[in-house]
Amino acid sequence: MPTTPYTDERAARDAVTAIVHELYQARLITSTGGNVSVRLAAGRFLITPTRMHKGGLTPASLVVVDAQGHPLDPAQRPSSETPLHLAVYAAHPQVHAVVHTHAPFATALGLMGQRIPPIIADALPFTEMRSVYYVIPGDQAGIARLVEALHHAPAVLMRNHGLLTVGQDLRQAANHALALEEVIQILTICRLWGVEPQTLPPDDAARLRALGVV
């Protein structure tokens, strides 16, 4: 069983709620669009509920599910994207947090099928990021494509839908979403000015990776 940093359920509920509010304030998660989860101990997972206003989410609103996605409290309804989150955890044991946002710039990039060039250090983790068609919650073929895409980068563009990022903890998964949105904004501004931005020299990009900057 993978070791998770979220062995204290109460602390995990507080952490997930704080990240959801942060991403909601940053306009990456919408009122009812987007979901966040973490891996708990003993084969359980904590995930946001379905169709609930994210700006008013509380720790008690979050849903604990088992490895099959069944809520421990039958009165609660987990996110419709629970099968996707569980598939990511099953395939990627190093992942302990999953964040799905409706980030506007990332969503637009996915719609255009574009890649991230290595324009700044924050772009480097995403230069091999894939764009995968996934719209219907629970679609097994789409889930398989997303899970495979995460072997190339800690994020995947969900074409016609949004963005999925993962991390060893919530902070890392959320940071990926925030950093990627900023990188795409910079890329968009350059292109709006009619200029393709210069990229980092390959040697410098390699040095940044070796230094652990990204």
C-alpha positions as CSV (number, residue, x, y, z in Angstrom):
1,M,0.0,0.0,0.0
2,P,1.5,3.4,-1.0
3,T,2.5,5.6,1.9
4,T,0.4,8.8,2.0
5,P,1.1,12.0,3.8
6,Y,-2.6,12.2,4.6
7,T,-3.0,9.7,7.5
8,D,-5.0,12.2,9.6
9,E,-8.4,12.5,8.0
10,R,-9.4,15.7,9.9
11,A,-6.2,17.4,8.7
12,A,-6.7,16.1,5.2
13,R,-10.3,17.6,5.1
14,D,-8.9,21.0,6.2
15,A,-6.1,20.8,3.6
16,V,-8.4,19.8,0.7
17,T,-10.9,22.6,1.6
18,A,-8.1,25.2,1.7
19,I,-6.8,24.2,-1.7
20,V,-10.3,24.2,-3.2
21,H,-10.9,27.7,-1.9
22,E,-7.5,28.9,-3.2
23,L,-8.2,27.5,-6.7
24,Y,-11.7,28.9,-6.6
25,Q,-10.3,32.4,-5.7
26,A,-7.7,32.0,-8.5
27,R,-10.6,31.3,-10.9
28,L,-9.2,27.9,-11.9
29,I,-12.1,26.0,-10.2
30,T,-15.6,27.3,-11.0
31,S,-18.8,27.2,-8.8
32,T,-19.5,23.6,-9.6
33,G,-16.7,22.8,-12.0
34,G,-13.5,21.0,-10.9
35,N,-12.7,18.5,-8.2
36,V,-9.9,17.6,-5.8
37,S,-8.9,14.5,-3.9
38,V,-6.2,13.0,-1.8
39,R,-5.2,9.4,-0.9
40,L,-5.9,8.5,2.7
41,A,-4.6,5.5,4.6
42,A,-6.1,2.0,4.4
43,G,-7.2,2.1,0.8
44,R,-9.6,5.1,1.3
45,F,-9.7,8.4,-0.6
46,L,-11.1,11.9,0.2
47,I,-12.8,13.7,-2.6
48,T,-15.0,16.8,-3.2
49,P,-18.7,16.2,-3.5
50,T,-20.7,16.4,-6.7
51,R,-22.5,19.6,-7.8
52,M,-21.8,21.6,-4.7
53,H,-20.7,25.3,-4.8
54,K,-16.9,25.2,-4.4
55,G,-16.8,28.6,-2.9
56,G,-18.8,27.4,0.1
57,L,-17.2,24.0,0.6
58,T,-16.5,22.9,4.2
59,P,-14.4,20.1,5.5
60,A,-17.6,18.2,6.5
61,S,-18.7,18.4,2.8
62,L,-15.9,16.1,1.6
63,V,-16.6,12.5,0.9
64,V,-14.6,9.5,1.9
65,V,-14.7,6.6,-0.6
66,D,-13.2,3.2,-0.8
67,A,-11.1,1.8,-3.6
68,Q,-14.2,1.1,-5.6
69,G,-15.6,4.6,-5.2
70,H,-18.3,3.7,-2.7
71,P,-18.9,6.5,-0.2
72,L,-18.5,5.4,3.4
73,D,-21.5,7.6,4.2
74,P,-24.3,6.5,1.8
75,A,-26.0,9.9,2.3
76,Q,-23.1,11.7,0.6
77,R,-22.4,11.9,-3.2
78,P,-18.8,12.0,-4.3
79,S,-17.7,13.8,-7.5
80,S,-18.8,12.2,-10.8
81,E,-15.1,12.2,-11.6
82,T,-14.3,9.7,-8.8
83,P,-13.5,6.8,-11.2
84,L,-10.9,9.0,-12.9
85,H,-9.2,9.9,-9.6
86,L,-9.2,6.3,-8.4
87,A,-7.7,5.1,-11.7
88,V,-4.9,7.7,-11.4
89,Y,-4.1,6.5,-7.9
90,A,-4.1,2.9,-8.9
91,A,-1.7,3.5,-11.8
92,H,0.6,6.0,-10.2
93,P,1.5,5.0,-6.6
94,Q,3.7,8.1,-6.2
95,V,0.6,10.3,-6.6
96,H,-1.2,11.3,-3.4
97,A,-3.2,14.2,-4.7
98,V,-5.3,14.9,-7.8
99,V,-6.6,18.3,-8.9
100,H,-9.0,18.8,-11.8
101,T,-9.6,22.4,-12.7
102,H,-11.5,24.3,-15.4
103,A,-8.6,26.7,-15.8
104,P,-9.5,29.0,-18.8
105,F,-6.1,29.4,-20.4
106,A,-5.2,25.7,-20.0
107,T,-8.6,24.7,-21.4
108,A,-8.1,27.0,-24.4
109,L,-4.7,25.5,-25.1
110,G,-6.2,22.0,-25.0
111,L,-8.9,23.0,-27.4
112,M,-6.2,24.1,-29.9
113,G,-4.1,21.0,-29.4
114,Q,-1.0,23.1,-28.6
115,R,2.2,22.1,-26.7
116,I,4.1,24.0,-24.0
117,P,7.5,25.3,-25.3
118,P,10.3,25.7,-22.7
119,I,10.0,29.5,-22.4
120,I,10.7,29.8,-18.7
121,A,11.7,27.5,-15.8
122,D,8.1,26.9,-14.8
123,A,7.3,25.6,-18.2
124,L,9.9,22.8,-18.1
125,P,7.7,20.2,-16.2
126,F,5.0,20.5,-18.9
127,T,7.0,20.4,-22.2
128,E,5.9,16.8,-22.8
129,M,2.4,17.3,-21.5
130,R,-0.3,15.6,-23.6
131,S,-3.7,16.8,-24.8
132,V,-6.3,14.0,-24.4
133,Y,-10.0,14.0,-25.4
134,Y,-12.1,13.4,-22.3
135,V,-15.6,14.9,-21.7
136,I,-18.0,12.3,-20.3
137,P,-17.3,11.6,-16.6
138,G,-16.4,7.9,-16.0
139,D,-15.7,7.2,-19.7
140,Q,-13.3,4.3,-19.3
141,A,-11.5,4.8,-22.6
142,G,-10.9,8.4,-21.8
143,I,-9.7,7.6,-18.3
144,A,-7.2,5.1,-19.8
145,R,-5.9,7.8,-22.1
146,L,-5.5,10.3,-19.2
147,V,-3.8,7.8,-17.0
148,E,-1.3,7.0,-19.7
149,A,-0.6,10.6,-20.4
150,L,0.5,11.2,-16.8
151,H,3.6,9.1,-17.5
152,H,4.9,12.0,-19.6
153,A,4.1,15.0,-17.3
154,P,2.4,15.8,-14.0
155,A,-0.4,17.3,-15.9
156,V,-2.7,16.5,-18.9
157,L,-5.0,18.8,-20.9
158,M,-8.5,17.4,-21.0
159,R,-9.6,18.5,-24.4
160,N,-13.0,20.2,-24.4
161,H,-13.0,19.9,-20.6
162,G,-10.2,21.3,-18.5
163,L,-6.9,20.3,-16.8
164,L,-5.8,17.5,-14.6
165,T,-2.7,17.8,-12.4
166,V,-1.2,15.4,-9.9
167,G,1.4,15.6,-7.1
168,Q,3.1,13.8,-4.2
169,D,0.9,16.1,-2.1
170,L,-1.9,18.7,-2.5
171,R,0.5,21.6,-2.6
172,Q,2.5,20.2,-5.4
173,A,-0.6,19.2,-7.4
174,A,-2.1,22.7,-7.0
175,N,1.2,24.4,-7.7
176,H,1.3,22.6,-11.1
177,A,-2.2,23.9,-12.0
178,L,-1.3,27.5,-10.9
179,A,2.1,27.5,-12.6
180,L,0.8,26.0,-15.8
181,E,-1.9,28.6,-16.1
182,E,0.6,31.4,-15.7
183,V,3.0,29.9,-18.3
184,I,0.1,29.6,-20.8
185,Q,-0.9,33.3,-20.1
186,I,2.7,34.4,-20.9
187,L,2.7,32.3,-24.0
188,T,-0.7,33.8,-25.1
189,I,0.5,37.4,-24.5
190,C,3.5,36.8,-26.7
191,R,1.4,35.3,-29.5
192,L,-1.2,38.1,-29.2
193,W,1.7,40.5,-29.9
194,G,2.5,38.5,-33.0
195,V,5.8,37.1,-31.6
196,E,6.7,33.5,-31.0
197,P,8.6,33.6,-27.6
198,Q,12.2,32.6,-27.4
199,T,12.8,29.3,-25.6
200,L,15.5,28.4,-23.1
201,P,18.7,27.0,-24.6
202,P,18.7,23.2,-24.2
203,D,21.8,23.3,-22.0
204,D,20.3,25.7,-19.6
205,A,17.0,23.8,-19.4
206,A,19.0,20.6,-18.6
207,R,21.0,22.5,-15.9
208,L,17.7,23.8,-14.3
209,R,16.4,20.2,-14.2
210,A,19.6,18.9,-12.7
211,L,19.5,21.6,-10.0
212,G,16.0,20.6,-9.1
213,V,14.6,24.0,-9.9
214,V,11.7,22.4,-11.7
